[in-house]
Amino acid sequence: MGSLFKRCACVRPARCPHNYTVRYRDPAGRQREEGGYATQQTARDRLVDLYVTKRGAPAALLEERRRLGRMTFSEYAENWRTR
């Protein structure tokens, strides 16, 4: 699903004022990070929301995104020009 963590070197990370960061994989399979979550619960809620969104996407849309992600710019431009 993903992970959440703090990017600090505090002695007591549970009580430090630094924000949480969320790391996950998007529907295309690329690793992403989002930061700025003040509490652990808000970071966890964001992970759950991302998971639900990713699982609810149609398979055809995900496959099209993967195909476009692997395509070079020149291939995409040639495909676009023929349309």
Number of C-alpha atoms within 10 A of each C-alpha: 11 15 12 19 14 19 12 13 8 12 8 8 13 11 8 12 12 16 16 21 18 20 17 18 15 14 19 16 12 9 11 11 13 13 15 13 18 13 13 17 11 13 23 17 11 16 19 14 11 18 17 12 12 16 10 9 11 9 11 9 11 15 13 11 15 14 11 14 14 11 12 9 11 9 12 13 11 10 10 9 8 6 5
